Amino acid sequence: MIIAIIVIAIALFALFFYNSIIGKKNQVTNAFSAIDVMLKKRFDLIPNLVEVVKQYTTYEQETLTKIVGLRAQAASGTISDTEKAALDTELSSTVKGLMVNIENYPDLKANSSFINLQTTWTESEEQIAAARRTYNSTVTDYNNSIMMFPGNLFAGMLNFQPMPVLAAAEAERQNISAKALFNS
């Protein structure tokens, strides 16, 4: 009788743990999907931004071409989540450089379409940052549950693996030089 109670208790714990981990893993997937939605929104802004900038600039063609290429690559749907995150970082960096160079075009800075696009872009970036924080929080919760005792015992048997958090690229961690920004 005591052995049956112990076996039932262990089975119930394993069932509870398994369901808890599946729920946390689904939250991670959902959080990454939220990032995906925000990135799509940002990718949809790019053609409009490029067209408005093209009307005013003649010297930024290389940057605009690179942005369009990165957007096309991201929209292809054939890249992995890891590649998508790396592409997102590169695209963010390229557009930030473009926004700094816009300072050289006073007519563009005053254009209402550009101002609206720039505001929407900024809001989109803030939403992506919030979605990344949510993702990292859910990944940390999931990782803690499979790495801490006693969950780590069952996680190993059930082949649950830790997931990586999204981190800032090395270039984004560097100090910003205002002089370099305005001399580019």
Secondary structure, 3 states (H helix, E strand, C coil): CHHHHHHHHHHHHHHHHHHHHHHHHHHHHHHHHHHHHHHHHHHHHHHHHHHHHHHHCCCCHHHHHHHHHHHHHHHCCCCCHHHHHHHHHHHHHHHHHHHHHHHHCHHHHHCHHHHHHHHHHHHHHHHHHHHHHHHHHHHHHHHHHHHCCCHHHHHHHCCCCCCCCCCCCHHHHCCCCHHHHHHC
